[in-house]
Amino acid sequence: MNDKEFKQMIDSLMPQEEKNLQVNSEEFNQRHEELMQLIQSAEGAEKVNYMELVLNLVTANREQVREIYYLLLGFLKG
């Protein structure tokens, strides 16, 4: 199957899948919003855990704060 045939297949399946999922229905939109909130809370928890880890690392290694800072800076940029 080439790219063109694949696209045609997907295009032919889309209307039925949208109907099955009830896309743009109130129930679909409500569930979508719930999922987005779960994702955002998970991302928030991940950020909090990361910051707690950094704080613990810096607190335990005060004499190496500059090295830790540059290490984290390189990690975040990479």
Phi and psi in radians as a Rosetta constraint file:
Dihedral C 1 N 2 CA 2 C 2 CIRCULARHARMONIC -1.598 0.35
Dihedral N 2 CA 2 C 2 N 3 CIRCULARHARMONIC 3.096 0.35
Dihedral C 2 N 3 CA 3 C 3 CIRCULARHARMONIC -1.060 0.35
Dihedral N 3 CA 3 C 3 N 4 CIRCULARHARMONIC -0.695 0.35
Dihedral C 3 N 4 CA 4 C 4 CIRCULARHARMONIC -1.152 0.35
Dihedral N 4 CA 4 C 4 N 5 CIRCULARHARMONIC -0.762 0.35
Dihedral C 4 N 5 CA 5 C 5 CIRCULARHARMONIC -1.137 0.35
Dihedral N 5 CA 5 C 5 N 6 CIRCULARHARMONIC -0.681 0.35
Dihedral C 5 N 6 CA 6 C 6 CIRCULARHARMONIC -1.101 0.35
Dihedral N 6 CA 6 C 6 N 7 CIRCULARHARMONIC -0.789 0.35
Dihedral C 6 N 7 CA 7 C 7 CIRCULARHARMONIC -1.072 0.35
Dihedral N 7 CA 7 C 7 N 8 CIRCULARHARMONIC -0.740 0.35
Dihedral C 7 N 8 CA 8 C 8 CIRCULARHARMONIC -1.086 0.35
Dihedral N 8 CA 8 C 8 N 9 CIRCULARHARMONIC -0.701 0.35
Dihedral C 8 N 9 CA 9 C 9 CIRCULARHARMONIC -1.102 0.35
Dihedral N 9 CA 9 C 9 N 10 CIRCULARHARMONIC -0.814 0.35
Dihedral C 9 N 10 CA 10 C 10 CIRCULARHARMONIC -1.097 0.35
Dihedral N 10 CA 10 C 10 N 11 CIRCULARHARMONIC -0.777 0.35
Dihedral C 10 N 11 CA 11 C 11 CIRCULARHARMONIC -1.048 0.35
Dihedral N 11 CA 11 C 11 N 12 CIRCULARHARMONIC -0.615 0.35
Dihedral C 11 N 12 CA 12 C 12 CIRCULARHARMONIC -1.321 0.35
Dihedral N 12 CA 12 C 12 N 13 CIRCULARHARMONIC -0.484 0.35
Dihedral C 12 N 13 CA 13 C 13 CIRCULARHARMONIC -1.429 0.35
Dihedral N 13 CA 13 C 13 N 14 CIRCULARHARMONIC -0.473 0.35
Dihedral C 13 N 14 CA 14 C 14 CIRCULARHARMONIC -0.971 0.35
Dihedral N 14 CA 14 C 14 N 15 CIRCULARHARMONIC -0.882 0.35
Dihedral C 14 N 15 CA 15 C 15 CIRCULARHARMONIC -1.013 0.35
Dihedral N 15 CA 15 C 15 N 16 CIRCULARHARMONIC -0.731 0.35
Dihedral C 15 N 16 CA 16 C 16 CIRCULARHARMONIC -1.203 0.35
Dihedral N 16 CA 16 C 16 N 17 CIRCULARHARMONIC -0.704 0.35
Dihedral C 16 N 17 CA 17 C 17 CIRCULARHARMONIC -1.132 0.35
Dihedral N 17 CA 17 C 17 N 18 CIRCULARHARMONIC -0.718 0.35
Dihedral C 17 N 18 CA 18 C 18 CIRCULARHARMONIC -1.075 0.35
Dihedral N 18 CA 18 C 18 N 19 CIRCULARHARMONIC -0.669 0.35
Dihedral C 18 N 19 CA 19 C 19 CIRCULARHARMONIC -1.172 0.35
Dihedral N 19 CA 19 C 19 N 20 CIRCULARHARMONIC -0.788 0.35
Dihedral C 19 N 20 CA 20 C 20 CIRCULARHARMONIC -1.067 0.35
Dihedral N 20 CA 20 C 20 N 21 CIRCULARHARMONIC -0.692 0.35
Dihedral C 20 N 21 CA 21 C 21 CIRCULARHARMONIC -1.437 0.35
Dihedral N 21 CA 21 C 21 N 22 CIRCULARHARMONIC -0.153 0.35
Dihedral C 21 N 22 CA 22 C 22 CIRCULARHARMONIC 0.990 0.35
Dihedral N 22 CA 22 C 22 N 23 CIRCULARHARMONIC 0.822 0.35
Dihedral C 22 N 23 CA 23 C 23 CIRCULARHARMONIC -0.978 0.35
Dihedral N 23 CA 23 C 23 N 24 CIRCULARHARMONIC 2.379 0.35
Dihedral C 23 N 24 CA 24 C 24 CIRCULARHARMONIC 1.275 0.35
Dihedral N 24 CA 24 C 24 N 25 CIRCULARHARMONIC 0.128 0.35
Dihedral C 24 N 25 CA 25 C 25 CIRCULARHARMONIC -1.367 0.35
Dihedral N 25 CA 25 C 25 N 26 CIRCULARHARMONIC 2.860 0.35
Dihedral C 25 N 26 CA 26 C 26 CIRCULARHARMONIC -1.050 0.35
Dihedral N 26 CA 26 C 26 N 27 CIRCULARHARMONIC -0.747 0.35
Dihedral C 26 N 27 CA 27 C 27 CIRCULARHARMONIC -1.114 0.35
Dihedral N 27 CA 27 C 27 N 28 CIRCULARHARMONIC -0.764 0.35
Dihedral C 27 N 28 CA 28 C 28 CIRCULARHARMONIC -1.071 0.35
Dihedral N 28 CA 28 C 28 N 29 CIRCULARHARMONIC -0.830 0.35
Dihedral C 28 N 29 CA 29 C 29 CIRCULARHARMONIC -1.130 0.35
Dihedral N 29 CA 29 C 29 N 30 CIRCULARHARMONIC -0.654 0.35
Dihedral C 29 N 30 CA 30 C 30 CIRCULARHARMONIC -1.144 0.35
Dihedral N 30 CA 30 C 30 N 31 CIRCULARHARMONIC -0.790 0.35
Dihedral C 30 N 31 CA 31 C 31 CIRCULARHARMONIC -1.130 0.35
Dihedral N 31 CA 31 C 31 N 32 CIRCULARHARMONIC -0.679 0.35
Dihedral C 31 N 32 CA 32 C 32 CIRCULARHARMONIC -1.029 0.35
Dihedral N 32 CA 32 C 32 N 33 CIRCULARHARMONIC -0.798 0.35
Dihedral C 32 N 33 CA 33 C 33 CIRCULARHARMONIC -1.101 0.35
Dihedral N 33 CA 33 C 33 N 34 CIRCULARHARMONIC -0.715 0.35
Dihedral C 33 N 34 CA 34 C 34 CIRCULARHARMONIC -1.070 0.35
Dihedral N 34 CA 34 C 34 N 35 CIRCULARHARMONIC -0.753 0.35
Dihedral C 34 N 35 CA 35 C 35 CIRCULARHARMONIC -1.137 0.35
Dihedral N 35 CA 35 C 35 N 36 CIRCULARHARMONIC -0.715 0.35
Dihedral C 35 N 36 CA 36 C 36 CIRCULARHARMONIC -1.108 0.35
Dihedral N 36 CA 36 C 36 N 37 CIRCULARHARMONIC -0.666 0.35
Dihedral C 36 N 37 CA 37 C 37 CIRCULARHARMONIC -1.165 0.35
Dihedral N 37 CA 37 C 37 N 38 CIRCULARHARMONIC -0.698 0.35
Dihedral C 37 N 38 CA 38 C 38 CIRCULARHARMONIC -1.098 0.35
Dihedral N 38 CA 38 C 38 N 39 CIRCULARHARMONIC -0.716 0.35
Dihedral C 38 N 39 CA 39 C 39 CIRCULARHARMONIC -1.122 0.35
Dihedral N 39 CA 39 C 39 N 40 CIRCULARHARMONIC -0.784 0.35
Dihedral C 39 N 40 CA 40 C 40 CIRCULARHARMONIC -1.116 0.35
Dihedral N 40 CA 40 C 40 N 41 CIRCULARHARMONIC -0.694 0.35
Dihedral C 40 N 41 CA 41 C 41 CIRCULARHARMONIC -1.192 0.35
Dihedral N 41 CA 41 C 41 N 42 CIRCULARHARMONIC -0.631 0.35
Dihedral C 41 N 42 CA 42 C 42 CIRCULARHARMONIC -1.150 0.35
Dihedral N 42 CA 42 C 42 N 43 CIRCULARHARMONIC -0.728 0.35
Dihedral C 42 N 43 CA 43 C 43 CIRCULARHARMONIC -1.121 0.35
Dihedral N 43 CA 43 C 43 N 44 CIRCULARHARMONIC -0.709 0.35
Dihedral C 43 N 44 CA 44 C 44 CIRCULARHARMONIC -1.096 0.35
Dihedral N 44 CA 44 C 44 N 45 CIRCULARHARMONIC -0.752 0.35
Dihedral C 44 N 45 CA 45 C 45 CIRCULARHARMONIC -1.111 0.35
Dihedral N 45 CA 45 C 45 N 46 CIRCULARHARMONIC -0.674 0.35
Dihedral C 45 N 46 CA 46 C 46 CIRCULARHARMONIC -1.097 0.35
Dihedral N 46 CA 46 C 46 N 47 CIRCULARHARMONIC -0.733 0.35
Dihedral C 46 N 47 CA 47 C 47 CIRCULARHARMONIC -1.142 0.35
Dihedral N 47 CA 47 C 47 N 48 CIRCULARHARMONIC -0.713 0.35
Dihedral C 47 N 48 CA 48 C 48 CIRCULARHARMONIC -1.110 0.35
Dihedral N 48 CA 48 C 48 N 49 CIRCULARHARMONIC -0.773 0.35
Dihedral C 48 N 49 CA 49 C 49 CIRCULARHARMONIC -1.093 0.35
Dihedral N 49 CA 49 C 49 N 50 CIRCULARHARMONIC -0.682 0.35
Dihedral C 49 N 50 CA 50 C 50 CIRCULARHARMONIC -1.124 0.35
Dihedral N 50 CA 50 C 50 N 51 CIRCULARHARMONIC -0.799 0.35
Dihedral C 50 N 51 CA 51 C 51 CIRCULARHARMONIC -1.143 0.35
Dihedral N 51 CA 51 C 51 N 52 CIRCULARHARMONIC -0.650 0.35
Dihedral C 51 N 52 CA 52 C 52 CIRCULARHARMONIC -1.124 0.35
Dihedral N 52 CA 52 C 52 N 53 CIRCULARHARMONIC -0.709 0.35
Dihedral C 52 N 53 CA 53 C 53 CIRCULARHARMONIC -1.084 0.35
Dihedral N 53 CA 53 C 53 N 54 CIRCULARHARMONIC -0.787 0.35
Dihedral C 53 N 54 CA 54 C 54 CIRCULARHARMONIC -1.095 0.35
Dihedral N 54 CA 54 C 54 N 55 CIRCULARHARMONIC -0.788 0.35
Dihedral C 54 N 55 CA 55 C 55 CIRCULARHARMONIC -1.041 0.35
Dihedral N 55 CA 55 C 55 N 56 CIRCULARHARMONIC -0.779 0.35
Dihedral C 55 N 56 CA 56 C 56 CIRCULARHARMONIC -1.119 0.35
Dihedral N 56 CA 56 C 56 N 57 CIRCULARHARMONIC -0.698 0.35
Dihedral C 56 N 57 CA 57 C 57 CIRCULARHARMONIC -1.109 0.35
Dihedral N 57 CA 57 C 57 N 58 CIRCULARHARMONIC -0.808 0.35
Dihedral C 57 N 58 CA 58 C 58 CIRCULARHARMONIC -1.173 0.35
Dihedral N 58 CA 58 C 58 N 59 CIRCULARHARMONIC -0.735 0.35
Dihedral C 58 N 59 CA 59 C 59 CIRCULARHARMONIC -1.093 0.35
Dihedral N 59 CA 59 C 59 N 60 CIRCULARHARMONIC -0.712 0.35
Dihedral C 59 N 60 CA 60 C 60 CIRCULARHARMONIC -1.331 0.35
Dihedral N 60 CA 60 C 60 N 61 CIRCULARHARMONIC -0.305 0.35
Dihedral C 60 N 61 CA 61 C 61 CIRCULARHARMONIC -2.317 0.35
Dihedral N 61 CA 61 C 61 N 62 CIRCULARHARMONIC 0.927 0.35
Dihedral C 61 N 62 CA 62 C 62 CIRCULARHARMONIC -0.956 0.35
Dihedral N 62 CA 62 C 62 N 63 CIRCULARHARMONIC -0.631 0.35
Dihedral C 62 N 63 CA 63 C 63 CIRCULARHARMONIC -1.249 0.35
Dihedral N 63 CA 63 C 63 N 64 CIRCULARHARMONIC -0.211 0.35
Dihedral C 63 N 64 CA 64 C 64 CIRCULARHARMONIC -2.028 0.35
Dihedral N 64 CA 64 C 64 N 65 CIRCULARHARMONIC 0.439 0.35
Dihedral C 64 N 65 CA 65 C 65 CIRCULARHARMONIC -1.021 0.35
Dihedral N 65 CA 65 C 65 N 66 CIRCULARHARMONIC -0.751 0.35
Dihedral C 65 N 66 CA 66 C 66 CIRCULARHARMONIC -1.078 0.35
Dihedral N 66 CA 66 C 66 N 67 CIRCULARHARMONIC -0.777 0.35
Dihedral C 66 N 67 CA 67 C 67 CIRCULARHARMONIC -1.107 0.35
Dihedral N 67 CA 67 C 67 N 68 CIRCULARHARMONIC -0.730 0.35
Dihedral C 67 N 68 CA 68 C 68 CIRCULARHARMONIC -1.095 0.35
Dihedral N 68 CA 68 C 68 N 69 CIRCULARHARMONIC -0.755 0.35
Dihedral C 68 N 69 CA 69 C 69 CIRCULARHARMONIC -1.013 0.35
Dihedral N 69 CA 69 C 69 N 70 CIRCULARHARMONIC -0.848 0.35
Dihedral C 69 N 70 CA 70 C 70 CIRCULARHARMONIC -1.182 0.35
Dihedral N 70 CA 70 C 70 N 71 CIRCULARHARMONIC -0.612 0.35
Dihedral C 70 N 71 CA 71 C 71 CIRCULARHARMONIC -1.101 0.35
Dihedral N 71 CA 71 C 71 N 72 CIRCULARHARMONIC -0.840 0.35
Dihedral C 71 N 72 CA 72 C 72 CIRCULARHARMONIC -1.148 0.35
Dihedral N 72 CA 72 C 72 N 73 CIRCULARHARMONIC -0.674 0.35
Dihedral C 72 N 73 CA 73 C 73 CIRCULARHARMONIC -1.077 0.35
Dihedral N 73 CA 73 C 73 N 74 CIRCULARHARMONIC -0.771 0.35
Dihedral C 73 N 74 CA 74 C 74 CIRCULARHARMONIC -1.135 0.35
Dihedral N 74 CA 74 C 74 N 75 CIRCULARHARMONIC -0.667 0.35
Dihedral C 74 N 75 CA 75 C 75 CIRCULARHARMONIC -1.126 0.35
Dihedral N 75 CA 75 C 75 N 76 CIRCULARHARMONIC -0.756 0.35
Dihedral C 75 N 76 CA 76 C 76 CIRCULARHARMONIC -1.220 0.35
Dihedral N 76 CA 76 C 76 N 77 CIRCULARHARMONIC -0.589 0.35
Dihedral C 76 N 77 CA 77 C 77 CIRCULARHARMONIC -1.301 0.35
Dihedral N 77 CA 77 C 77 N 78 CIRCULARHARMONIC -0.557 0.35
